Amino acid sequence: MSHTAELIAVGTELLLGNIANTDAQMISEKLSALGITVHYHTVVGDNPQRLAEALEIARRRADIIITTGGLGPTYDDLTKQTICKAFHRELELHEDILDTIRTWFETKMQKKMPENNTQQAMLPVNCTVFDNPVGTAPGCAFEEDGVHVLMLPGPPFECRYMFENRAVPYLLRLTDGVIVSHEIRVYGMGESSVEEKLHEPMTRLTNPTLAPYAKTNEVMLRATAKAETREAAETMLEPLIRQVQDELGDVVYGVDVESLEEVVSALLRERNLTLSAAESCTGGLIAKRMTDLPGASAIFRGGVVSYTNGVKAQVLGVPETLLEESGAVSEPVACAMAEGCRRICGSDLAVAITGVAGPDSDERGTPVGTVYIALASENGVICRLYSCGRGRGRGRVRTSAAQNAFDLIRRFLLDLPL
Amino acid sequence: MSHTAELIAVGTELLLGNIANTDAQMISEKLSALGITVHYHTVVGDNPQRLAEALEIARRRADIIITTGGLGPTYDDLTKQTICKAFHRELELHEDILDTIRTWFETKMQKKMPENNTQQAMLPVNCTVFDNPVGTAPGCAFEEDGVHVLMLPGPPFECRYMFENRAVPYLLRLTDGVIVSHEIRVYGMGESSVEEKLHEPMTRLTNPTLAPYAKTNEVMLRATAKAETREAAETMLEPLIRQVQDELGDVVYGVDVESLEEVVSALLRERNLTLSAAESCTGGLIAKRMTDLPGASAIFRGGVVSYTNGVKAQVLGVPETLLEESGAVSEPVACAMAEGCRRICGSDLAVAITGVAGPDSDERGTPVGTVYIALASENGVICRLYSCGRGRGRGRVRTSAAQNAFDLIRRFLLDLPL
């Protein structure tokens, strides 16, 4: 039997725009892997009447309802009460859960449990309790009239833990068949061109399917197959993924990888090489992204954020005359930054980025988005000029410059055209 | 007359969890400032039938419907067609819009417009056209039976531009009275403690109101007032904000500011001081956040990401003996990093961060989350020990370490207890 889920996020902070509904994104992605289709997300405020209305609509069109939020200890946390009313259940105190919450406060927070946290131990009669070792709000689930209702806490870290470790085991008991999907990541080709090259499989196929998603600065293709077993689904996907790789060529930088820096890190690790980074306009973004990955210290030695000419000269050893003659945003300075960085950090490779992030041009009138990226290795230094961000603001120039730098390193390590 | 809006985001990529619905967050925040209440967000896939159902539900409970997404040139972009069917309107070709799109391709993308982009110039009869100078998809709006329907493109950059510059002027003609809100940012006190201290205004007040929002590593309070004029609303808010500041003290780091780094940057600018950063476990996060802000070069000179001991020693000049005796994660090393960074970057202040981000303890068994933060100035160097992240993973340790560093600098600059 196939299932349809609806996600209901509860929280006025979502309707006021204080936070984005990232819980829905996380849960949707994982439900898809379980073969559970999601047709709607709904967001309501901390308002029992409107939550009740959303529940009424959801139970008519889905057989799994997953709520996030509204399980906290404060006066406006009303999810459990409202759901129980809608599904005619009572709430009861779970003494063991109360003990767990009390212990959590005493050990993790080193203080006594405030009285109002008691209400977090009130759960529906005859529910499956989802105990929460990473926060104070337990979740729960029950079935009523063929509809499964699952309640999860709203804070993203807790929600993720509780979904993976509590909701997934519950849901696995309900599903059969599998959906398997793989993500093909593309850098350096726009969505329209990708679609043109892959028009036929994208529009003709029904199982497996191939669908494009534009991400910031890149395109992701998702190939999905539904079958009895994982093996059968994989067999359906394998030729499709090969077709995509053949059509698109070396702009495909990976399958089921998270990012260009993940691919660069893996390549460095395989080749036993280290990297360092000298960053001007990206201001630490390369270093930040490299060190977001656990175990980075084996391949990333560090770097210099040379946001001012003084630091370029004194720390990286870029000759002052070069800075004066060519300007900070220039090929010779990018090369000197890369070579200086490689020398002082003692790395095998060093990447250097200098450019104009905006909002204004530099004092020489170099337009916003102009970025030089240099890569130094034992074989010398290469440099490329990029136009980043397409007038879409400072953040986009920086992100795009970092993406280009990672792609340049990837191409260098794989001996692809630079 | 007061208005109620409902947001409908269209896109299977949202239901598959490929992206979060950040458009809804952005629009909600701005609608709130216009005095337009949002009761629901809905997300549907690229499915005309389910979009039609969502429209039917929305038009019963809101008088402003704003859709995002589904205005692209591909076969699954069906928002306009579906809305026109639901509201009994025809689509017609707008020649001038077609010219604009064609020009956009030729000038911005330097290529010929693909034929399928023609459908982006098909718009409802008698609509207000929202031309789009930052992308190819124009938006539009019309009124039918007292319901205003606004269609905006989905890509976040385009959506933001189009909302601010096209939808806001349209909506301003519909509203009267204003809602004014101010955000009070708190660092260093948990949500429960904040609520305890402010229980009375949070629960008793109806206009103005005070509501808490937990953000990553901090708390935000939103004070909101509804009145005839902006001035009247401000008069209602002023004593409430003062009360919050009196109750919470110096953990309030700002009102209507975006972040601790924004406050630190403003303080540095006022005092005509410069900063640099030596980062180990945060790996460039401080530099990245400082340089996210336009004009950073006047106050942030740069820094060193000393992710390995080699870089700490050779670039920052931390004595090798110190690294061997005390270990990289220690007070003496943090202090030496800060002093070295200040010296080589030539800044007035230098902050240094060394800690264990995880997932594993360091080779001396220092637990994950242990972070030393040092701050060097012309008066010498101070250092504080923090426990960051509360076992919530590598990302949280790094974010929390960065937050603590910014707060330490803020407190130092304001002469507050450190």
Boltz contact constraints between the chains, C-beta under 6 A:
constraints:
  - contact:
      token1: [A, 13]
      token2: [B, 213]
      max_distance: 6.0
  - contact:
      token1: [A, 15]
      token2: [B, 28]
      max_distance: 6.0
  - contact:
      token1: [A, 15]
      token2: [B, 38]
      max_distance: 6.0
  - contact:
      token1: [A, 16]
      token2: [B, 28]
      max_distance: 6.0
  - contact:
      token1: [A, 16]
      token2: [B, 32]
      max_distance: 6.0
  - contact:
      token1: [A, 17]
      token2: [B, 25]
      max_distance: 6.0
  - contact:
      token1: [A, 17]
      token2: [B, 28]
      max_distance: 6.0
  - contact:
      token1: [A, 17]
      token2: [B, 29]
      max_distance: 6.0
  - contact:
      token1: [A, 18]
      token2: [B, 213]
      max_distance: 6.0
  - contact:
      token1: [A, 20]
      token2: [B, 20]
      max_distance: 6.0
  - contact:
      token1: [A, 20]
      token2: [B, 22]
      max_distance: 6.0
  - contact:
      token1: [A, 20]
      token2: [B, 25]
      max_distance: 6.0
  - contact:
      token1: [A, 21]
      token2: [B, 21]
      max_distance: 6.0
  - contact:
      token1: [A, 22]
      token2: [B, 20]
      max_distance: 6.0
  - contact:
      token1: [A, 25]
      token2: [B, 17]
      max_distance: 6.0
  - contact:
      token1: [A, 25]
      token2: [B, 20]
      max_distance: 6.0
  - contact:
      token1: [A, 28]
      token2: [B, 15]
      max_distance: 6.0
  - contact:
      token1: [A, 28]
      token2: [B, 16]
      max_distance: 6.0
  - contact:
      token1: [A, 28]
      token2: [B, 17]
      max_distance: 6.0
  - contact:
      token1: [A, 29]
      token2: [B, 17]
      max_distance: 6.0
  - contact:
      token1: [A, 32]
      token2: [B, 16]
      max_distance: 6.0
  - contact:
      token1: [A, 38]
      token2: [B, 15]
      max_distance: 6.0
  - contact:
      token1: [A, 39]
      token2: [B, 50]
      max_distance: 6.0
  - contact:
      token1: [A, 40]
      token2: [B, 44]
      max_distance: 6.0
  - contact:
      token1: [A, 41]
      token2: [B, 43]
      max_distance: 6.0
  - contact:
      token1: [A, 42]
      token2: [B, 42]
      max_distance: 6.0
  - contact:
      token1: [A, 43]
      token2: [B, 41]
      max_distance: 6.0
  - contact:
      token1: [A, 44]
      token2: [B, 40]
      max_distance: 6.0
  - contact:
      token1: [A, 50]
      token2: [B, 39]
      max_distance: 6.0
  - contact:
      token1: [A, 114]
      token2: [B, 192]
      max_distance: 6.0
  - contact:
      token1: [A, 157]
      token2: [B, 392]
      max_distance: 6.0
  - contact:
      token1: [A, 192]
      token2: [B, 114]
      max_distance: 6.0
  - contact:
      token1: [A, 213]
      token2: [B, 13]
      max_distance: 6.0
  - contact:
      token1: [A, 213]
      token2: [B, 18]
      max_distance: 6.0
  - contact:
      token1: [A, 283]
      token2: [B, 287]
      max_distance: 6.0
  - contact:
      token1: [A, 283]
      token2: [B, 288]
      max_distance: 6.0
  - contact:
      token1: [A, 283]
      token2: [B, 291]
      max_distance: 6.0
  - contact:
      token1: [A, 284]
      token2: [B, 284]
      max_distance: 6.0
  - contact:
      token1: [A, 284]
      token2: [B, 287]
      max_distance: 6.0
  - contact:
      token1: [A, 284]
      token2: [B, 288]
      max_distance: 6.0
  - contact:
      token1: [A, 285]
      token2: [B, 288]
      max_distance: 6.0
  - contact:
      token1: [A, 287]
      token2: [B, 283]
      max_distance: 6.0
  - contact:
      token1: [A, 287]
      token2: [B, 284]
      max_distance: 6.0
  - contact:
      token1: [A, 287]
      token2: [B, 305]
      max_distance: 6.0
  - contact:
      token1: [A, 288]
      token2: [B, 283]
      max_distance: 6.0
  - contact:
      token1: [A, 288]
      token2: [B, 284]
      max_distance: 6.0
  - contact:
      token1: [A, 288]
      token2: [B, 285]
      max_distance: 6.0
  - contact:
      token1: [A, 288]
      token2: [B, 288]
      max_distance: 6.0
  - contact:
      token1: [A, 291]
      token2: [B, 283]
      max_distance: 6.0
  - contact:
      token1: [A, 294]
      token2: [B, 359]
      max_distance: 6.0
  - contact:
      token1: [A, 297]
      token2: [B, 307]
      max_distance: 6.0
  - contact:
      token1: [A, 297]
      token2: [B, 308]
      max_distance: 6.0
  - contact:
      token1: [A, 300]
      token2: [B, 307]
      max_distance: 6.0
  - contact:
      token1: [A, 301]
      token2: [B, 308]
      max_distance: 6.0
  - contact:
      token1: [A, 301]
      token2: [B, 311]
      max_distance: 6.0
  - contact:
      token1: [A, 302]
      token2: [B, 305]
      max_distance: 6.0
  - contact:
      token1: [A, 302]
      token2: [B, 306]
      max_distance: 6.0
  - contact:
      token1: [A, 302]
      token2: [B, 307]
      max_distance: 6.0
  - contact:
      token1: [A, 302]
      token2: [B, 308]
      max_distance: 6.0
  - contact:
      token1: [A, 302]
      token2: [B, 311]
      max_distance: 6.0
  - contact:
      token1: [A, 303]
      token2: [B, 305]
      max_distance: 6.0
  - contact:
      token1: [A, 304]
      token2: [B, 304]
      max_distance: 6.0
  - contact:
      token1: [A, 305]
      token2: [B, 287]
      max_distance: 6.0
  - contact:
      token1: [A, 305]
      token2: [B, 302]
      max_distance: 6.0
  - contact:
      token1: [A, 305]
      token2: [B, 303]
      max_distance: 6.0
  - contact:
      token1: [A, 306]
      token2: [B, 302]
      max_distance: 6.0
  - contact:
      token1: [A, 307]
      token2: [B, 297]
      max_distance: 6.0
  - contact:
      token1: [A, 307]
      token2: [B, 300]
      max_distance: 6.0
  - contact:
      token1: [A, 307]
      token2: [B, 302]
      max_distance: 6.0
  - contact:
      token1: [A, 308]
      token2: [B, 297]
      max_distance: 6.0
  - contact:
      token1: [A, 308]
      token2: [B, 301]
      max_distance: 6.0
  - contact:
      token1: [A, 308]
      token2: [B, 302]
      max_distance: 6.0
  - contact:
      token1: [A, 310]
      token2: [B, 346]
      max_distance: 6.0
  - contact:
      token1: [A, 311]
      token2: [B, 301]
      max_distance: 6.0
  - contact:
      token1: [A, 311]
      token2: [B, 302]
      max_distance: 6.0
  - contact:
      token1: [A, 311]
      token2: [B, 345]
      max_distance: 6.0
  - contact:
      token1: [A, 315]
      token2: [B, 344]
      max_distance: 6.0
  - contact:
      token1: [A, 344]
      token2: [B, 315]
      max_distance: 6.0
  - contact:
      token1: [A, 345]
      token2: [B, 311]
      max_distance: 6.0
  - contact:
      token1: [A, 346]
      token2: [B, 310]
      max_distance: 6.0
  - contact:
      token1: [A, 359]
      token2: [B, 294]
      max_distance: 6.0
  - contact:
      token1: [A, 392]
      token2: [B, 157]
      max_distance: 6.0
